Amino acid sequence: MHPARARLIHNRPQQCGPVLYWMHRELRARDNWGLLHARHLAAERGQPLAVVFCLARHYPLAALAHFAFLTHGLDETARSLEALGIPFVLLRGEPGQAVAEYAALAKAGLLVTDADPTRPKRAWLAELLSRLQCPAIEVDGRNVVPARRASDKAEYMARTIRPKIQRLLPEFLAPFPTLAAQTLPWHAPRPSADWPALLAEFGPPPEAFPPGETAAASTLAAFLGAGQQGRLARYADDRNTPLDPASSLLSPHLHFGHISAQRIALEVLSSNAPAPAREAFLEQLIVRRELAENFCLHTPNYDSVDAFPAWARATLAKHQADRRPFLATEAQLDSSATPDPLWNAAQRQLLATGHMHGWLRMYWAKQILLWSPDAETALARVLRLNDSLSLDGRDVNGYAGAAWSIGGVHDRPWPERPVFGTVRSMTFSGAARKFDVQAFIDRWTRPRLP
């Protein structure tokens, strides 16, 4: 593993004892830099390794479907690790406290964990480090180019971070080694895990998106296709067409860490898809996705209007008193009962599948701004709906996307319009020029047959 992926975050005297990998963002056994690094360090020390995961009692705006997707995927990962002789320790409670207590019980000599800039994870980590007695290392396994290596500041937009990432890609876009099996026994106590009861507790996973590493790999294979038959081949032309999109459908798996973005990039680069399609997809997978990570890493108030650039805050304040064409209530948004049939259809798709096409999600968010009394209310509504309904919600991509849609983050001023000011607007007529809007509306308005 490239040493720049890891950083010491808890400097304590070196000590003997087993190694723990606290898995909380990269929920997979394959292609996982944090897990691979922990396994390497355990072998180097002649100590056993265990993977620990703590299921939090509560996560902001997460619904039963999210917990079902998480736990069903985690069950597969746990079985894969156990088959390699690596114990999987399942805890429940407050993660920072529970993991620290288990590290003390196991007499751990080292803890390795995933990097994650979101506020709940930062709070968990702070709680853990306040109690932990051994050194701790954080590994960035989410980004192809580690976020802290790519940039040490909040980037203005994609064009400012793109050359930094592209310059470093040859250094970091490397094949993954195989995770070696473990023969050393794990002697520390392990709480029993009743997986059937846990899976039953949250119910079945969403039908539209089967969870887990195997399902993620199958979704990638379908996107790549054989030869030039997959959706990737038409990605450059059709990615912004919500009716028959060329999208990968991998965002829930990426959010829950069922598949590595680096693995996807390697497979895309080795595919037979046309070069423009590969380049367009890798721009989204690497540059735009890592720009979102940069935003949350260097903007602690990433989910607040305070994160908006000064020009956007000023223009939104100037137009706050503008008359809105419609003032939506929370109930109208929740029930897809607005005057915009395209917005209603997109909301129904989200409710039915836990997924919304990326271009449509931007339109959906901007209409919420148009129908809200102010930008602060609009942002709160977008985040509430996205995080509670979308399988890939509560993610740096979602926070950056909401900030772009409502507050011009990573964008520039556009011609001035009512309500939006110089923040970019998106309109029904503009959508109709891109795709068959009526066909999309019909698809998600007709009664579904049993």
C-alpha positions in Angstrom: 0.0 0.0 0.0 1.2 3.5 -0.8 2.3 5.0 2.6 0.5 8.3 1.9 -2.8 6.5 2.4 -2.1 6.0 6.1 -1.5 8.5 8.9 -1.0 8.1 12.6 -3.9 9.7 14.4 -3.2 8.5 18.0 0.4 8.5 19.1 0.8 6.1 22.0 3.8 4.0 23.0 4.2 0.9 20.9 3.0 -2.3 22.6 2.5 -5.9 22.0 -0.9 -7.2 21.3 -3.3 -8.1 18.5 -4.3 -5.8 15.7 -7.8 -4.5 15.3 -9.2 -3.1 12.1 -12.3 -1.0 12.9 -14.4 -1.2 9.7 -17.0 1.5 9.4 -16.8 3.0 5.9 -15.2 0.4 3.6 -17.5 -2.6 4.3 -15.8 -5.2 2.2 -13.2 -8.0 2.4 -11.9 -7.4 -1.1 -9.8 -4.5 -2.4 -9.8 -2.7 1.0 -6.7 -0.7 1.7 -7.4 -0.3 5.4 -7.9 -4.1 5.9 -4.9 -4.9 3.7 -2.7 -2.5 5.7 -4.0 -3.9 9.0 -3.3 -7.5 7.8 0.3 -6.5 6.8 1.0 -4.8 10.1 -0.4 -7.8 12.0 1.9 -10.2 10.1 4.8 -7.9 10.5 4.3 -7.9 14.3 3.5 -11.7 14.5 0.1 -10.9 15.9 -3.4 -11.9 14.9 -5.8 -9.6 13.3 -9.6 -9.2 13.9 -12.1 -7.0 12.1 -14.5 -5.1 14.4 -17.7 -3.4 13.3 -20.2 -1.6 15.6 -23.8 -1.2 14.6 -24.8 2.2 16.0 -28.1 2.4 17.8 -28.9 5.5 15.7 -27.6 7.2 12.6 -29.0 10.6 11.6 -31.9 10.1 9.0 -31.0 6.5 8.3 -34.1 4.3 7.8 -34.8 0.6 8.1 -34.0 0.1 4.4 -30.5 1.5 5.0 -29.9 -0.8 7.9 -31.2 -3.7 6.0 -28.9 -2.9 3.1 -26.0 -2.5 5.5 -26.5 -5.7 7.5 -27.2 -8.0 4.6 -24.1 -6.8 2.9 -22.1 -7.1 6.1 -23.2 -10.7 6.6 -21.5 -11.6 3.4 -18.3 -9.7 4.3 -18.2 -11.3 7.7 -18.4 -14.8 6.1 -15.7 -14.0 3.6 -13.4 -12.9 6.4 -14.1 -15.8 8.6 -13.2 -18.1 5.7 -9.8 -16.5 5.6 -9.3 -17.1 9.3 -9.9 -13.4 10.2 -12.5 -13.1 13.0 -15.3 -10.6 12.5 -16.4 -9.0 15.8 -19.9 -7.5 15.7 -20.7 -5.0 18.4 -23.8 -2.8 19.0 -24.0 0.5 20.8 -22.2 3.8 20.5 -19.3 3.0 18.2 -16.6 5.2 19.7 -17.2 3.8 23.2 -17.9 0.2 22.2 -14.8 -0.2 20.0 -12.6 1.4 22.6 -13.9 -1.0 25.2 -13.4 -4.0 23.0 -9.8 -2.9 22.2 -9.1 -2.8 25.9 -10.7 -6.2 26.4 -8.7 -7.7 23.5 -5.5 -6.0 24.8 -5.0 -4.6 21.3 -1.5 -3.3 20.4 -2.7 -1.3 17.4 -5.9 -0.1 15.8 -6.4 0.6 12.1 -9.5 2.4 10.8 -11.2 4.0 7.8 -10.9 7.7 7.1 -14.3 9.5 6.9 -14.8 13.3 7.1 -18.5 13.3 7.9 -19.6 14.7 11.2 -21.0 11.5 12.8 -17.9 9.6 12.0 -15.6 12.3 13.3 -17.6 12.3 16.6 -17.2 8.5 16.8 -13.5 8.8 16.2 -13.0 11.5 18.8 -14.8 9.4 21.4 -12.7 6.3 20.5 -9.4 8.2 20.7 -10.4 9.8 24.1 -10.5 6.2 25.5 -8.0 4.2 23.4 -4.7 3.2 25.0 -2.9 1.9 21.9 -1.7 3.7 18.7 -4.2 4.2 15.9 -3.8 4.6 12.2 -6.3 6.0 9.7 -6.3 4.7 6.1 -8.0 6.5 3.2 -9.4 3.5 1.2 -12.3 5.5 -0.3 -10.5 7.7 -2.7 -8.2 6.7 -5.6 -5.9 9.6 -4.7 -5.9 10.0 -0.9 -7.9 13.2 0.0 -5.2 14.7 2.2 -2.5 14.1 -0.4 -4.6 15.5 -3.3 -5.1 18.9 -1.6 -4.7 20.6 1.8 -7.5 23.1 1.2 -11.1 23.3 0.0 -11.0 23.4 -3.8 -13.0 26.0 -5.6 -14.3 23.7 -8.3 -13.5 20.6 -10.4 -11.1 22.5 -12.7 -8.9 23.3 -9.7 -8.7 19.8 -8.2 -8.6 17.9 -11.5 -4.9 18.6 -12.4 -3.9 17.7 -8.8 -5.6 14.4 -9.0 -4.5 13.6 -12.5 -0.9 14.3 -11.6 -1.0 11.8 -8.8 -3.1 9.1 -10.4 -0.1 7.1 -11.8 1.3 7.0 -8.3 -1.9 5.6 -6.7 -3.9 3.8 -9.3 -2.3 0.5 -8.7 -3.6 -3.1 -8.6 -4.7 -4.5 -5.3 -2.8 -7.4 -3.6 -4.7 -10.4 -2.4 -5.7 -10.5 1.2 -3.7 -13.2 2.8 -5.4 -15.9 5.0 -4.6 -15.9 8.7 -3.4 -18.9 10.7 -2.7 -17.3 14.0 -5.6 -17.9 16.5 -7.6 -15.1 18.0 -7.6 -15.6 21.8 -9.6 -12.6 22.9 -13.2 -13.0 23.8 -15.8 -12.4 21.1 -19.4 -11.5 21.6 -21.7 -13.9 20.0 -23.5 -12.7 16.8 -27.0 -13.9 15.9 -27.0 -13.0 12.2 -30.4 -14.5 11.4 -32.0 -12.5 14.2 -30.1 -9.3 13.1 -31.2 -9.7 9.5 -34.8 -10.3 10.5 -34.7 -7.2 12.8 -34.3 -4.9 9.8 -36.2 -6.9 7.2 -35.3 -7.8 3.7 -33.0 -5.6 1.6 -34.4 -3.3 -1.1 -35.6 -5.2 -4.2 -34.1 -2.8 -6.6 -30.6 -3.0 -5.2 -29.4 -6.3 -3.8 -26.6 -5.6 -1.2 -23.1 -7.0 -0.7 -19.8 -7.5 -2.4 -21.0 -10.1 -4.9 -24.0 -8.0 -6.0 -21.7 -4.9 -6.4 -19.4 -6.9 -8.6 -22.3 -8.2 -10.7 -23.6 -4.6 -11.1 -20.2 -3.5 -12.3 -20.0 -6.4 -14.7 -23.4 -5.5 -16.2 -22.4 -1.9 -16.5 -19.2 -2.8 -18.4 -20.9 -5.5 -20.5 -19.2 -7.8 -22.9 -17.2 -6.0 -25.6 -19.1 -2.7 -26.1 -22.5 -4.0 -25.1 -22.7 -2.5 -21.6 -24.1 0.8 -20.5 -20.5 2.2 -20.2 -20.2 2.2 -24.0 -22.8 4.9 -24.3 -22.0 6.8 -21.1 -20.5 9.8 -22.8 -23.8 10.4 -24.7 -26.5 9.0 -22.5 -25.4 9.6 -18.8 -27.8 12.5 -18.3 -30.8 10.8 -19.7 -33.0 9.7 -16.8 -35.4 7.7 -19.0 -32.9 5.1 -20.1 -29.7 6.1 -18.3 -26.2 4.8 -19.0 -25.4 5.1 -15.3 -23.5 2.5 -13.4 -26.1 2.1 -10.6 -23.2 1.6 -8.2 -23.7 4.5 -5.9 -25.4 2.6 -3.1 -22.6 0.0 -3.2 -20.0 2.8 -3.2 -21.6 4.6 -0.3 -21.7 1.4 1.8 -18.2 0.4 0.7 -19.2 -2.8 -0.9 -16.9 -2.1 -3.8 -13.8 0.0 -4.2 -13.8 3.0 -6.6 -10.2 2.0 -7.4 -11.3 -1.4 -8.5 -14.1 0.1 -10.7 -11.5 2.5 -12.3 -9.1 -0.3 -13.0 -11.9 -2.4 -14.7 -13.1 0.6 -16.7 -9.6 1.4 -17.9 -9.2 -2.2 -19.1 -12.6 -2.4 -20.8 -13.2 -2.1 -24.5 -15.6 0.8 -24.2 -14.9 3.9 -26.4 -12.3 6.2 -24.9 -14.7 9.2 -24.6 -17.0 6.9 -22.5 -14.2 5.8 -20.2 -13.0 9.3 -19.8 -16.5 10.7 -19.0 -17.1 8.0 -16.4 -13.8 8.3 -14.7 -14.3 12.1 -14.5 -17.4 11.4 -12.3 -15.9 8.4 -10.4 -12.6 10.0 -9.5 -12.5 13.8 -10.0 -16.1 14.7 -9.0 -16.4 12.1 -6.3 -13.1 13.2 -4.8 -14.0 16.8 -5.1 -17.0 16.0 -2.8 -14.6 14.3 -0.3 -12.4 17.4 -0.4 -15.4 19.6 0.3 -16.5 17.7 3.4 -12.9 17.2 4.6 -12.1 20.9 4.5 -15.5 22.4 5.2 -16.7 21.3 8.7 -20.1 23.0 8.2 -20.6 21.2 4.8 -24.4 20.8 5.5 -25.0 24.5 6.3 -25.6 27.6 4.1 -22.4 28.9 5.7 -20.6 26.5 3.4 -21.9 28.4 0.3 -19.5 30.8 -1.4 -19.9 34.5 -0.5 -21.3 35.4 -4.0 -24.0 32.7 -3.6 -25.0 33.8 -0.1 -25.3 37.4 -1.2 -27.4 36.7 -4.3 -29.7 34.3 -2.4 -30.2 36.9 0.3 -30.9 39.6 -2.3 -33.7 37.4 -3.8 -35.1 35.9 -0.6 -38.1 38.2 -0.7 -38.9 37.3 -4.4 -42.3 35.8 -4.9 -42.2 32.0 -5.3 -44.5 30.3 -7.9 -45.4 27.8 -5.2 -44.6 27.4 -1.5 -44.4 23.7 -0.8 -45.2 22.1 2.6 -43.2 19.2 3.9 -46.2 17.0 3.4 -46.5 18.0 -0.2 -42.9 17.1 -0.8 -43.1 13.8 1.1 -46.2 12.7 -0.9 -45.1 13.9 -4.4 -48.0 16.4 -4.5 -46.4 19.4 -6.1 -47.5 21.3 -9.3 -44.4 19.8 -11.2 -45.2 16.4 -12.6 -41.5 15.7 -13.4 -40.5 16.5 -9.8 -43.4 14.2 -8.5 -42.3 11.4 -10.8 -38.7 11.7 -9.6 -39.8 11.7 -6.0 -41.9 8.6 -6.6 -38.9 6.8 -8.2 -36.9 7.7 -5.1 -39.7 6.4 -2.8 -40.0 3.2 -4.8 -36.4 2.3 -5.4 -34.2 4.3 -3.0 -32.4 5.7 -6.1 -32.7 8.8 -8.3 -30.8 9.6 -11.5 -27.9 12.1 -10.8 -29.0 14.8 -13.3 -32.6 14.5 -12.1 -31.5 14.8 -8.5 -30.0 18.2 -9.3 -33.3 19.3 -10.9 -35.2 17.9 -8.0 -33.1 19.9 -5.5 -33.3 23.1 -7.4 -37.1 23.0 -7.5 -37.1 22.6 -3.8 -35.2 25.9 -3.6 -37.7 27.5 -5.9 -40.6 26.3 -3.6 -39.0 27.2 -0.2 -39.1 30.5 1.7 -35.3 30.7 1.9 -32.1 28.8 1.0 -31.6 27.5 4.6 -35.0 25.8 4.5 -34.4 24.4 1.0 -31.1 22.9 2.0 -32.5 21.3 5.1 -35.4 19.8 3.0 -33.1 18.5 0.4 -30.8 16.8 2.9 -33.7 15.4 4.9 -35.3 13.8 1.8 -32.1 12.6 0.2 -30.6 11.2 3.4 -33.7 9.5 4.6 -34.9 8.1 1.2 -31.9 7.5 -0.9 -29.7 4.4 -0.4 -26.6 6.5 -1.1 -27.7 9.3 1.2 -25.7 10.6 4.2 -22.7 10.6 1.9 -20.1 13.3 1.0 -21.5 13.2 -2.6 -24.9 14.1 -1.4 -23.7 16.9 0.8 -21.6 18.4 -2.0 -24.5 17.9 -4.5 -27.0 19.7 -2.2 -24.5 22.5 -1.7 -24.0 22.8 -5.5 -27.8 22.8 -6.2 -28.8 25.3 -3.5 -25.7 27.3 -2.9 -23.5 27.3 -6.0 -20.7 25.4 -4.3 -18.2 24.2 -7.0 -20.1 26.3 -9.6 -20.0 29.9 -10.9 -22.5 32.8 -11.1 -25.0 32.5 -13.9 -27.4 35.1 -15.4 -29.7 36.5 -12.7 -33.2 35.1 -12.3 -35.9 35.5 -9.7 -35.5 33.4 -6.5 -32.2 31.9 -7.7 -30.3 35.1 -8.2 -27.1 34.1 -10.0 -27.2 30.5 -8.7 -27.7 28.2 -11.6 -31.3 27.3 -12.2 -32.8 24.2 -13.9 -36.3 24.3 -15.6 -38.9 21.9 -16.8 -38.5 23.2 -20.3 -34.8 22.6 -20.1 -35.4 19.0 -19.0 -37.8 18.5 -21.9 -35.1 19.4 -24.3 -32.8 16.7 -22.9 -35.1 13.7 -22.8 -38.7 12.5 -23.1 -40.1 14.0 -19.9 -43.6 12.7 -20.5 -42.4 9.2 -20.9 -40.6 9.4 -17.6 -43.6 10.9 -15.9 -45.8 8.2 -17.3 -43.4 5.5 -16.0 -43.6 6.7 -12.5 -47.2 7.8 -12.4 -49.1 4.8 -13.8 -50.4 2.4 -11.1 -48.0 -0.5 -10.7 -49.5 -3.8 -11.5 -49.3 -6.5 -8.8 
